[in-house]
Amino acid sequence: MPCTAKGPAALPRADLLLTRMGRIGMTASIVESASRLPDRSLRLLDAIHLAAALVLGEELHAIVTYDKRLAGVAEAHHLPVDSPGAAVDA
């Protein structure tokens, strides 16, 4: 069920959602990969997020972001993108 509450009331539910997500450590190779991504419009942390997702390959269920720029670049790399609770653009 998507989290649609806003503000402080949404925080406990966000915590529960985060416990179901996998995490990987940031390594020097991920940072180097991020610096070599061809799309220079990405901010540093978004590039690291994308590089980590690319390392996971087929193991990646979805890259979770609410940033349209990161989502667009991830989709261009054929990565599944999810924004739980976000309104769908018509």
Secondary structure, DSSP 8 states (H G I E B T S, - for coil): ------GGGGHHHHHHHHHTS------HHHHHHHHT-S-TTS-HHHHHHHHHHHHHGGG---EE---HHHHHHHHHTT--EE-TT-----
